[in-house]
């Protein structure tokens, strides 16, 4: 389950978008980074986050 999504800029948290799919673009525009909180994600949820953020597949 995705439990949190926020954008950090200059060490400070700002609320992320409701839909995390736009979070990476928002963070880049703000020169910050995205925090995604996951709690026991399903395979499908993890695959979605992996695709959205370009993560490498697990070994």
Phi, psi and omega in degrees: 000137175275117186253347183201147174210122181215160175246131178253134177222129181054037177079006182241139180280135169236151181295138177276174179290158176302318180258115187293350183296335178265358186295321182296316178297318179297317181295319178297319179295328181270002183056045180231204177220162183259138171246122175245122177264124179242140174230111180045058182295147173288167177302318180294318178297316180294322178297320179297313179297318180300315179294314185298324184253005176067036180284151176285146177294151178294154181292000000 
